[in-house]
């Protein structure tokens, strides 16, 4: 499934459960984009998200990806959040690569509760890109080798 800026995922709110039985590719445009999936999203295959330039926000209250997960946020002051404080978590069964790009970016993996950790079952690379970048990481479990963190304060 391929979605682009202004497709139904852009600004999607109130989803109770959504499942993609294959791969998912999302391409944002230049300018300010925001997408919040407020409900479990499961992608059986790989998921690739390419945001354009601009200050973008991307949030998932619960995201499960069965294969590779890749995010390229592009230039701009971007925010990426996965999991919901005190609530739902994410799970990634394949390699994860997150590039937040040029700008002052934030990665948030909140504490979802002791029994609901966002879990990474393969390698994970988090690159904040150039800029003043921050990460808020709590309640996360890495089953493979330790994650690689680049260019975060």
N, C-alpha and C positions, 0 to 999 in steps of 0.2 A: 504494500500500500504506500503510495506517495502522496503527501499533502504539501501544500504550498501556503505562503502567507495569504490570509483571508479565507482559507478553507475552514471547515467546521472546527478544527482543533484550535484555531487562533482565538484565544479568549474563552475557551470552553470552560463552563462552570456547571456544577451540579450533576456530574456523571456519577452513577452509582457503581457501575462496573463496565469496563470496555476491554475487549480481547481482540488481538490481531493474530490470526493463525498463519503467520508468515513473517516477512521482513517489513519494517516501517522506515520510511525516509521522510523527513520533514525539512523543508527549505523555507526559511524566513526571508524577508526582504530588507532593503536598507531602510533606515528610520527606526523609530521606537516600536518594538514588537513585544507583546506579552502573551504568555500562554500559561494557564493554570489548570491542571487536570485534577479536580477535586473528587477523587474516587479511584479505586484500583484500576490500573492500566496494565495489562499483560501482553507482551509481545513474545510470541513463541520463537521467532527467529532473531535476527539482528535488528538494531535500531540505530539510525544515523540522523543526527539533528545538526543542520547547518543554519546558523542564524546569520543574517546580514549585518552590515555596519549599523551602529546606533545603540542606544541604551536599551538593552533587552532584559526581560524577566522571564524566567522559565521555571515552573514549579510543578512537582508531582507529589500528591499526598501519599501515594503508594505506587511504585513502578517495579514491575518484574520483567526482566529481559532474559530470554533463554540462551542467547548467543552473544555476539559482540555488541557493545554499546559504545558509541562515539558521539561526542559533542564538540562542535567548533562554533564558538560563540561570536567570532568576528570582533571587529573593533567596537569600542564603546564601553560604557560602564555597565557591566552585566551582572545579573544575579541568577544563580542556579540553586534551587532547593529540591531535595529529595527526602521524603519522609515528613511526618507530621508530629510536632512536639506532643508527647503524651498519647500518641495514637498509632497510626499506621506506619509501616516501614517499607523499604524496597529490597529487592533481591536481584543480583546480577550473577548469572551462571557462566558467562564468557568474559573475555578480556574487556576492560573498561579504559577508555582514553577520553579525558575531558580537557580541552584546550579553551580557556576563557578569553584569550586574545589580548589585544592592546586595550588598555583602559584600567580603571579602578574597579576591580571585580570582586564578587563575594560568592563563595561556595558554602552552602549550608546543608549539613547532614545532622538534623537535630536528634536529641535524645527522645526516642519513641517509646521508651519503657523497657525494663529489663528483659521481658520475654518477647519483645518485638524489635530486634536489632536490624538495621539495614545491613545486609550481608553481601560481601563480595567473595565469590567462590573461585575467582581466577585473578590474574594480574590486574593491577589498577595504577594508572598514571594520571595524576592531577597536575595540570600546568596552568598557573594563573596568568601567564603572559606578562608583558611589560606593564608596569603601573603599580599602584599601591593596592595590593590584593589581600583579602582576608579570608580565613576559613573558620567556620564554626562547625566543629565536628565532635559529636558525643553519641554514645550508644551505637557504635559501628563495629562490625566484626569482619576481619579479613582472614579468610581461610587459606589463601595461597601465601605466597611470599609477601613480606611487608609492602605497603603501597609506596609509590614514588611521588613525592611532593616537590614541585618546582615553582619557584617565584611566588611564594605566599609569605606573609609576615608572620 
